[in-house]
Amino acid sequence: MSSSPLMKPVHCLPFFKDKADYTAYKEATPDAMPKFKFRSAMTEDFKNNLMAEIAPLLD
């Protein structure tokens, strides 16, 4: 892995958490999860999917 700050999810997560629109998600989703679960799911998705997809681009 690169030493790029983008490779450290901990540094990027506050940005994504601030940009996540829970209110819009809740209004658009009939069985919306609680906000704390929404943020946890978003964090896991970021770590497991987005970081895996962009890692090759950062090398």
Stockholm file with secondary structure:
# STOCKHOLM 1.0

chainA/1-59         MSSSPLMKPVHCLPFFKDKADYTAYKEATPDAMPKFKFRSAMTEDFKNNLMAEIAPLLD
#=GR chainA/1-59 SS CCCCGGGCHHHHHHHHHHHCCHHHHHHHCTTCCCHHHHHHHHHHHIIIIIHHHHHHHHC
#=GC SS_cons        CCCCGGGCHHHHHHHHHHHCCHHHHHHHCTTCCCHHHHHHHHHHHIIIIIHHHHHHHHC
//
